[in-house]
């Protein structure tokens, strides 16, 4: 039972941490070398960064889930 709460706690930490990264670090980023297409390049960069963070978060949660289930099955 404690494994489930640990998984949920880790999930919420990743959600809050990812939100903080998006707002504090990724939000203010802008490019000024592309003229009228600044918004396009900055949006594409932000989207690629956000998608990569989601993939990393999913990978981390899968590792935590597998570790918890292995521990529960072994006991």
C-alpha positions in Angstrom: 0.0 0.0 0.0 2.9 2.4 0.8 4.2 1.8 -2.7 1.0 3.2 -4.3 1.3 6.3 -2.2 5.0 6.7 -3.1 4.1 6.4 -6.8 1.4 9.0 -6.4 3.7 11.3 -4.5 6.4 11.0 -7.2 3.8 11.6 -9.9 2.7 14.8 -8.2 6.3 16.0 -7.7 7.0 15.5 -11.4 3.8 17.3 -12.3 4.7 20.3 -10.1 8.3 20.3 -11.1 7.5 20.2 -14.8 5.0 23.0 -14.4 7.6 25.1 -12.6 10.1 24.4 -15.3 7.6 25.4 -18.0 6.6 28.7 -16.3 10.0 29.8 -14.9 12.5 28.6 -17.4 10.7 27.8 -20.7 8.1 30.6 -20.6 10.5 33.6 -20.9 12.5 32.1 -23.8 12.3 34.0 -27.0 14.4 34.2 -30.1 15.1 37.5 -31.9 17.3 36.5 -34.8 14.6 35.3 -37.2 12.6 38.5 -37.9 8.9 38.0 -38.3 9.2 34.2 -37.6 10.4 34.7 -34.0 7.2 33.4 -32.6 7.3 30.3 -34.8 10.8 29.2 -33.8 10.3 30.0 -30.1 7.0 28.1 -30.2 8.6 25.1 -31.9 11.4 25.0 -29.4 9.1 25.3 -26.5 6.8 22.5 -27.9 9.8 20.2 -28.5 11.2 20.8 -25.0 7.8 20.2 -23.4 7.2 17.0 -25.4 10.7 15.8 -24.4 9.9 16.5 -20.7 6.7 14.6 -21.0 8.6 11.6 -22.4 11.2 11.8 -19.7 8.5 12.0 -17.0 6.7 9.0 -18.4 9.9 7.0 -18.5 10.7 8.0 -14.8 7.2 7.0 -13.7 7.4 3.7 -15.5 10.7 2.9 -13.7 9.2 3.8 -10.4 6.1 1.7 -11.1 8.2 -1.3 -12.1 10.4 -1.0 -9.0 7.3 -0.8 -6.7 5.6 -3.7 -8.3 8.7 -5.9 -8.2 9.1 -5.0 -4.5 5.5 -5.9 -3.8 5.6 -9.2 -5.7 8.8 -10.2 -4.0 7.3 -9.7 -0.5 
